[in-house]
């Protein structure tokens, strides 16, 4: 299986001074199509320049706009509590780790947040980051070791599979990732724990959903405002792990 990781901002964009003010004022920035730039890249860049969440992430010090997705889910469903032990699967570029570390009050001396991603990334205070593919056979063991052998209170997964453009194939890949994350969560969560995973339109396979319902008191889907409306992504939330 191809390596998986959380979506990033695809690198820094040079020469966009004033993008924040334009996004806030409602004025759109248009990007000319360069000779060596594909139309899709031009449209992506234009969307980034006009996205208020991108501007907010930059001004508030978050590594990605995805930080606001987990913040909004937390505001509505109270995912984090001080002292929690949290695992973030597919954690690059680190926006979710930043939010988790702040909300659970994880310290540099005794970090209670562990993240894993095959992409290299800079350190985040209050977290332990493993540069490793979650598909690796020993990945779950390494994560448990990083937790000090403790059970987790919350398992987060914002992992995404590289798309092929063939919807049935992409859906199978996505479900395989969610199943992998759910299996890990069921094995490491403490009673009462929570599992949050990104899924895409097309739904969650009935077999997986039935398995989650057996192990959690409540399962549902949610789409935070920061998730682009034209995106098929949504989040599966399972609460009250039965242990």
N, C-alpha and C positions, 0 to 999 in steps of 0.2 A: 504493500500500500504506500502511496506517496506520503511524504511527510506533511504533517498538518500544523497549523499555527493560527493564532488569532490575527485578524485583519489589522494592518497598520495604516499609517497615513502615507505610506509609500515614499518616504523621504521628504526632506525639507524643500520647500519651493522658494526659489530665490526671486528677489525683485517684486515683492508683493506688499510693500509698505503702503499702509492706508487701507488694507483689505478689511481690517476690523471695523473701521469707521464706515466703510461702504456697506458692510453687512448690516451694521446697526441702523444705518440711515435708510435702508430699503433699496439703495441703488445697486444694481447688478454690475459685476465686473465681467467684461467679455474678453475672451482669450482668442487671439488669432491662431489659426492652424499653421504651425511651422512645417517646413518641408519634410523634416525627419520625424514629425510627431503624428501619430495616428489620430483619426477623428475621435476615437474612444478615449484616448489620453487627453485630448483637448477638452472634451466634455467633462471628464473627471476633474481636471484642473479647474475648470470654470465653476463646477459645483463646489469644490473645496473653497474657492475664493469667496463664494457667496453663501456659504453655510455658517449660520450664526453659532452653531455648536463648535465648529472648528475654531472660530474666533475666540469663543469663551474658553476653550481648552488651552489655547495659546496664552491668553491673558491670565488665567487662573493657575497655570503651571501644570496642567495635566498632560500626559504624554499622548493622549488621543481623545477624540470626541466620544469614544466608547465609554469613557468614565461617566458620562452623564446618563448613559443607559442604566448602569448598575445603581447610580445614585437615585434615579427616578424610581426604579424598582424597589429600592430600599425605602424611599420615602412613603411608598404606598403599602408595602408588605412587611416592613420592619425586618429585613434580612439579617442585619448586623446587631450585635450587642457587645459591650466591652468585655474583654477577656476571652472572646471566642477564638477557636482554632480554625483557620480557613485554608482550603486548598484551591488554587486557581489553575485550571488546566488550559494550556494554550495562552499563556499570560502576556506575551509580547504584544504591544510595546510597553505595557505596564500601567495603563490607566486604571484597570480594575484593582490591581495591587495597591496603587496609591490610595484609592477610596477605602479599600478594606483595612489597610494599615491605620488610617486615620479613625475610622468608625469603631474598630475594636480596640483602639489605643495600644497597638502593638509597639514594643520598644526595640531599640537597636540591640540592647543587651539580652533581652529574652523575646525574640521574635516569635509570633504565633501565626504568621502567614507564610505559606509555602507556595511558590509558583513554579510551573514547568513549561518550557517551550524549547523547540530545537533552534530557534533564532537567538543570536547573541544579543544581550541587552545590558544596560548599565544597572548598577545596584540601586535599590530603593530602600530607604531606612525602614526598619521594622519588618523586613521580609527576608526570606531565604529563596533564592532563585536557582533552579536547576536547569542548565542548558542541556536538554535531552529530549528526544522524540518520545511522546507519550505512548506511541505504538510499540516502543521497545518492551521486550518481555519483562525486564527488571525495573521498569519505570515505577509501577505501584510500590514495589519494595523500597526504592530509593525515596519516594515521597513519604512513606511511613517512617523511615529512618529520620528524615528531615524534621518530621513532627515530634521526634523524640519518643516514638512508639505510642504516642497518645492518639485517641480517636479524634476525628474532625467534627466540628459543629456545623460546618457549611462547606459544600463542594460546589465550585463554580466552573462552568465550562463555556467559553466563548470560541471554542475551536471551530474551524471551518475547513472543508476539503476544497482543494483547487477544482474549479468548475470546468466541465468539458463542453458545455453548451448543449449536451444531450440530457434533457430533464430527468428521464428515468434513471440514468446512470448517476447523475449528480445526487438525486434523492437517495439512492441506495448508499452512496458514500457518506452522505450526511447522517443517515440513520445509523450506519455502522459506527460512526464517531460517537453519537449520542449513546448508543448501546454500550460502547466501551467505557464512556464516562459514567454511565448509570451503574454499571457493574462495579466499577471502582468505588463509587459513592456508597453503594449498599454494603461493601466490605469494610469501609473505613469510618462511616458516620457513627456518632454516638446516638443513643436513643433521643428522639426529639429533634434530630438534625434535619437540615434542608439541602436540597439539590436544585441547582439552577443551570439550565443548559440552553444554548442557542439551537433552534431548529428552523426549518424553512417551510413555507407554504407547501402543502402536499400532505401535511399532517405528520403525526408520530405513528409509527407502525402499531397496530393494535396489540401485538404480542408484547412490545416494550411497555406500552401504556398499562396493560393489564398487570405486568410484572411490578411496575411502580405503584400501582394501586394496592397491590398485595403488601408492599413494604412501607408505604406512607399513608398517613390518614387523609391527605388531601393532595390532589394533582390538578393543575390548570395551566392555561396558556395566557401570556400577557405580552403586550407590545408597548414599550415605553415611548413617550413622545420623541425622544432623541433618536429612535429608530426611524430611518427615513421612510416616509409613507409609500414611496415607490419600491421599497425593498420587500422581498418576500419573507424576511426574517421575523421570527417571533421568539419568545422565550418560554420554555417549559419549566414550571416551578412545582416541586414536590416538597411538601412540608410534613413535619411530624413523623420522622422516621421511627418505625416500630421496634427496631433493634433485633 
